[in-house]
Amino acid sequence: MSGTRLEQQLKNFIRSLREQGILDHRFNQMKELENATPGLVMEVITLVLRDGDAGIEELTRNLRQRDINYPKVADLAHKLKGIGSSVGGCRVSAACVELRQASNAKNKQRCLADFDAVKREYLVLRESLNHILQMERTINADEPKRRRE
């Protein structure tokens, strides 16, 4: 597939994610920075996925405890909010705010329900970022071929 066509598909996909409220303007800001720092988007997405997966796992472990350490859950929710925000994952960030509030209120049932929402939103963001990452890799692999043409 032509790199230019794939780049347009990527732009359309990102626009669709913004329209759905999955990503916000921060993703576009990061994308603009890539002009000065090639590979930035791929690097940041890779780190976000690694750190986000670890955050979800740690929250899962903490919320399975009989006696929940609410300050720890609030801290983990705050960290995951920052991870999501770093790429413009606004729905993940909003869900993390709700989880943090439930944890600060020491409300176990609300924590569990809000964590389900965090996981759902994170999985949507994760899938979207993986798709962007795959498209970016294909575009970057095609770049040397286009220069030779």
Secondary structure in CASP SS format (residue, H / E / C, confidence):
PFRMAT SS
TARGET T0000
AUTHOR 0000-0000-0000
METHOD secondary structure of the structure
MODEL  1
M C 1.00
S C 1.00
G H 1.00
T H 1.00
R H 1.00
L H 1.00
E H 1.00
Q H 1.00
Q H 1.00
L H 1.00
K H 1.00
N H 1.00
F H 1.00
I H 1.00
R H 1.00
S H 1.00
L H 1.00
R H 1.00
E H 1.00
Q C 1.00
G C 1.00
I C 1.00
L C 1.00
D C 1.00
H H 1.00
R H 1.00
F H 1.00
N H 1.00
Q H 1.00
M H 1.00
K H 1.00
E H 1.00
L H 1.00
E C 1.00
N C 1.00
A C 1.00
T C 1.00
P C 1.00
G C 1.00
L H 1.00
V H 1.00
M H 1.00
E H 1.00
V H 1.00
I H 1.00
T H 1.00
L H 1.00
V H 1.00
L H 1.00
R H 1.00
D H 1.00
G H 1.00
D H 1.00
A H 1.00
G H 1.00
I H 1.00
E H 1.00
E H 1.00
L H 1.00
T H 1.00
R H 1.00
N H 1.00
L H 1.00
R C 1.00
Q C 1.00
R C 1.00
D C 1.00
I C 1.00
N C 1.00
Y H 1.00
P H 1.00
K H 1.00
V H 1.00
A H 1.00
D H 1.00
L H 1.00
A H 1.00
H H 1.00
K H 1.00
L H 1.00
K H 1.00
G H 1.00
I H 1.00
G H 1.00
S H 1.00
S C 1.00
V C 1.00
G C 1.00
G C 1.00
C H 1.00
R H 1.00
V H 1.00
S H 1.00
A H 1.00
A H 1.00
C H 1.00
V H 1.00
E H 1.00
L H 1.00
R H 1.00
Q H 1.00
A H 1.00
S H 1.00
N H 1.00
A C 1.00
K C 1.00
N C 1.00
K H 1.00
Q H 1.00
R H 1.00
C H 1.00
L H 1.00
A H 1.00
D H 1.00
F H 1.00
D H 1.00
A H 1.00
V H 1.00
K H 1.00
R H 1.00
E H 1.00
Y H 1.00
L H 1.00
V H 1.00
L H 1.00
R H 1.00
E H 1.00
S H 1.00
L H 1.00
N H 1.00
H H 1.00
I H 1.00
L H 1.00
Q H 1.00
M H 1.00
E H 1.00
R H 1.00
T H 1.00
I H 1.00
N H 1.00
A H 1.00
D H 1.00
E H 1.00
P H 1.00
K H 1.00
R H 1.00
R H 1.00
R H 1.00
E C 1.00
END
